[in-house]
């Protein structure tokens, strides 16, 4: 059986560039600064997460 070498990342990952951030607030700030003109649907998902935290 072959071993899967794909790394599984968890935590606060940017959904667009997969940058690993340390907190939700860092992720939100990163997204707003780096991807403000990108896919707005993902931005809406991030805002919905903050409401549930």
LINSULTA-V385679 format. One record per residue. RES is the residue in three letters. SS is DSSP state (alpha for helix, beta for strand, coil for the rest). Layout:
RES	SS
RES	SS
This chain:
UNK	coil
UNK	coil
UNK	coil
UNK	coil
UNK	coil
UNK	coil
UNK	coil
UNK	coil
UNK	coil
UNK	coil
UNK	coil
UNK	beta
UNK	beta
UNK	coil
UNK	coil
UNK	coil
UNK	coil
UNK	coil
UNK	coil
UNK	beta
UNK	beta
UNK	coil
UNK	coil
UNK	alpha
UNK	alpha
UNK	alpha
UNK	alpha
UNK	alpha
UNK	alpha
UNK	alpha
UNK	alpha
UNK	alpha
UNK	alpha
UNK	alpha
UNK	coil
UNK	coil
UNK	coil
UNK	coil
UNK	coil
UNK	alpha
UNK	alpha
UNK	alpha
UNK	alpha
UNK	alpha
UNK	alpha
UNK	alpha
UNK	alpha
UNK	alpha
UNK	alpha
UNK	alpha
UNK	alpha
UNK	alpha
UNK	coil
